[in-house]
Amino acid sequence: MKAVLQENKIIGTSSPEEAIFTGAAAAGYSKRIAVGRNGQSRAAEMALCSGIISSGSDVILLGKCMETELFFASRLTGCDLCLYIKEEPLMKIEVRAKGGLPLDCEANHFINEALKERSMPEIFSDEGTITDGQGFREVYKQHIEGLISKECPYSIKLSRTPGTNKLHFPENDGEELVIQLSSDGTKASVYAESCGFLSYEKLIFICCMDLFENGKDVGLPFEFPFSADNFAAKYGCKVHRYFSCSDGYSDDRGRKLAREQNFTLDGLFLALRFIDIITRKGVRLKDVPSMVPDFYVTKKFIELDKDRVEGILNHWEGSSTPGGTTFAKNENRVVMQPSSSGKGLWVQIESRSMETAAELCGRIEEKLKNDEF
């Protein structure tokens, strides 16, 4: 299967040859690239790096690492691209911009066109270099551990996530607080007996609130609940959105803030930042839900013809962005985003009621499939 870039993932790289093509395509866009992997095998890593350096670009190689460690290293070393190899039944390479941000449209188009050409790189006299970047993993570890003070009243535990077992936090007899990370490490939730689960969104809201109280704006993903905008307005601040496929200019502010804040790009950083904030403020875990907006979100993929997708998005042209289309229905918010393959729409409903969100999502799905929308 030939390699293709979809939704920030290069798939079809099951052979070393495809990995070389992928490296060459990435090198055409960026002269400095951070590379890491989640598995034991180095075959794809070596082929990918060969394609990069043979095309004249430099590699910062972290080896086996967490994806967020790669993002961290990319910021420190000025890498415009992060390539993370995932060993799955069909190998995938996650592709992100510096710091872990989604690629913009220009990068998507450039790399996809280069993948289509499938040109084997030649060895130039000014070929690129490989730098051992494993030391950045220790820097990341120190950075993360330094987020929690010795006065932290909680006994922090991490769910079983590869790479996190080497992290150490102050030991005490306080309430056990368990951090659960998403498979890629970019999102987190927190669990404690006194409060149950605190979702990713709630952790984000607390981190945002801390910035709002200091008069600072925030950068959030386009699809993050829009109740954040009203929450920001109460403090006289703004939410700047960044898109999953940016046009390269309209979300510059959101992307810049997201990279500086880091809590929407690194789940472990988010969770520890949250713990630090509530510790400083003396907030009890059980009181956190009452401090943030109350909302429910339902999200579903609806398969549609490409022409139908374009027609629906054009119908809402006045409220369209590179991230999709959003509009309000009563007190509910609807977000529609096209899939990168063009084979359908992601529909996300935000409401104050779980039942309302699910019901509205069902009605919209029915109208879309019956061509009534």
ABEGO torsion letter per residue (X at the ends): XBBBBBGGBBBGAABAAAAAAAAAAAAAABABBBBBBABABAAAAAAAAAAAAAAGBBBBBAEBBBAAAAAAAAAAAGBABBBBBBBBABBBBBBBBBGGBBBBAAAAAAAAAAAAAGBBBBBBAABBBBBBAAAAAAAAAAAAAAABBAABABBBBBBBBBGAAABBBBBBABBBBBBBBBAAGABBBBBBAAAEBBBAAAAAAAAAAAAAAAGBBBBBBAABBAAAAAAAAAAGBBBBBBBABBAGAAAAAAAAAAAAAGAAABAAAAAAAAAAAAAAAGBBAAAAAAABBBBBBBBBBBBBBAAAAAAAAAAAAAABBAAEBBBBBEABBBBBBBBAAGAEBBBBBBBABAAAAAAAAAAAAAAAAAGAX
